[in-house]
Amino acid sequence: MGEAFHTISVHAPQEEVWNFVCDMSSWAPQVPGYISHSVINTSISIWVFTIPVGFVRKKVHIQVEIIDWREPSGIEFVLEEINAKFSGKGFFQTERLDSDQTKIIGYLQIDPKGSRRTLYEPFLVKVLPQLTKELTENVGTAIQNKSNRKINRSDSNI
């Protein structure tokens, strides 16, 4: 199992951040290696992106399901690789710092499955913090671009 957190602060009201993260179509394109996504319904979508595996990139298809909306403080989701090689969960949590600044915490946990589990675990421990950081910062940058404001970054990885 691999897991990681990353925290940033965005100069945008919490409601503006909520409006972005509550819509999967807003943040799906922010996933590193994003290729495409399709929305099944308001809770479920299928994402296609690439992940680094050694010196190559592997295309993966992930079903993402939002399992909890906590307006305006965040969302929680679960994910399952279509070929059932891994599953996981994650969230975006927001905290109002002041009327025009919001902290965003991104979290991802990935659990490899099957006979190659022990082979993938060291890879996840190494790669997941960077993926979590990139996703969280990409979300912050997209919010910043919408509002033309500044992002402050800080790491808190596990």
C-alpha angles and dihedrals in degrees: 000000000000128000137173142176129204127185131200135163121225126199094234133099116267090245090058091051090047092052088056101044096042089065112071090199088063097055104027090080088054092068110111109254092020116176105163146319137207126206115228095180138325091292105033133056137160117231128196119198141138128252128197114254108178108303095342136064121236123208113231133186114212131186109215120195123187106220101176135028114191104180119237099358101063153280135269125209142179125213136200127189106233093234089049095240092132143000134191150149141236147168147205111221122188131199125190108235094177137329092291105027130070132184115222121198116194119197132183130179121183125188117193116216137206134021095326094056094111090048093055100041097078089046091053093048088054101041105032097073091056093045091049091048093049093047094048093046092045089054090049092048092050090051089047092051090053092050099026093232138134129267125213116205132206132164127230105164127167 
